[in-house]
Amino acid sequence: MNAWYDRSTSFVHFVSEELPDIVDSDWHSENKLARRNRHSIEAEGHHQMRIIAGQFRRRKLLANPGAITRPITDRAKVMLFDYIRGEMPGKRVIDVFSGTGSLGLEALSRGAQSAVFCEQDHRAHKLLMQNVEHVGVTDRTLCWRIDCLRCSFKARGHLEWYPYDVIFFDPPFQMIDDLKSGSPLYKSLSRLSKDELSTPNALLVLRTPEGSSFQVPENWSTERVISLGSMDMHLFRKSTSRSD
């Protein structure tokens, strides 16, 4: 498996930014050990999800338990992807606050060309890398351990991954109250609306607690809201080429 490190961005293809500058045999040995220990990781309390449909249908995925990454339920994924399934084939996807990658991997299974995963939590990122390898899509993914509030959303030297056609934006629910003009979360959505990062008709999917009040940059126009239980999934369409 190939890997490369960009010191200017602390970015590694399929590798955490915490690795040394030189990816050596010690890392490969540790990665093989992590794969061997997958069953023991599951036994330690990690939940499992699955891919719903497409090329990798029924493939099981590891998920972080608890409220930090809030894995999306199978029912919610079915409702979401039934609506957006036509958006996937051949498209470039970014999964921001990706957790262990459930949404981005579902998109790849349904025909997306590529997926960039952005996640800061160490444990979630570790499970994300295991899921990507387990599904067998390391050549179509970038796993980026990064602060999503300060991320540029572009890996220098890897222009083939963007502009993005589909953006999954799934921050911790407690952050939604801060989604208002001028906040770091708002600025992240503003950066993603720039023409160099997203296509003219890009789709944005934002998951929030039910009935939440928030603001998004005016570049994103509401297309639909899918409500399920205690959460809403907001679908926005990029409406102009302006950037806030």
C-alpha positions, 0 to 999 in steps of 0.5 A: 500500500502506497503512502506519502507525507506532505510536511506543509499540510501534515497530510498523509494518504491513508495515514494519520498526521501523527506519524513520523515524517518517514513512513517506515517498516515499523508503521507497516508492522503496527498497521498489520497488527491493527488488522489482526486485532480487529476482532479484539477491538470489536470486543472492547465495545466498538459498535458495528454499522453496515453499508446499505446498498451498492457494490459493498452492500452489507459490508460491516463497518466499525463505529465509535460508541457514544455521543462524540461521533454519533454514528448514523443509523441504517434507517437514516442512511436509507432515507437519505440515500434514497433521495440522493442516490442519483447524485453519487455516480462518478462524483467527488465526495468529502465527508467532514466530521466523518467519524468512522466514515459511514456516509462517505463509504456508502457514497463510494459503494453507490458509485462515487469516484472518490471520497476525502474523509476529515476527522480529528478524533484519534479513536474515530480516525483509527477506526476510519482507516480500518473501515477504508481498508476493510472495504477495499477502497484505499485507492479512492480515499484520503483519510485526513486527521485534521481540525475541521474548523481550521481545515482548508479542505484541499490537500496540496498536490492532490488536485484530483480529489476536488472540487467536490460534488457532494459534501457531507457535513456532520459536526457534533450536535452540540456545535450546531448552536454555534452555527451562525454568521462569523462562527468557525463552523459557519466559516468552514461552510463558507470555505466549502462554497468557494468555486475552487472547492465545490462544483457549481451545483454541489450538494451539501448534507448537514445533520442537526438535532431536530428543530435546530435554529442555525445559519448557513452562508447564502451560497447554500439554498435549502432543497429539502429537510428529511426528519427522522426521530430526534434529528433532521438532515438538511439538503442544500444546493450551491446556488451561486458562485459567490463566496462569503 
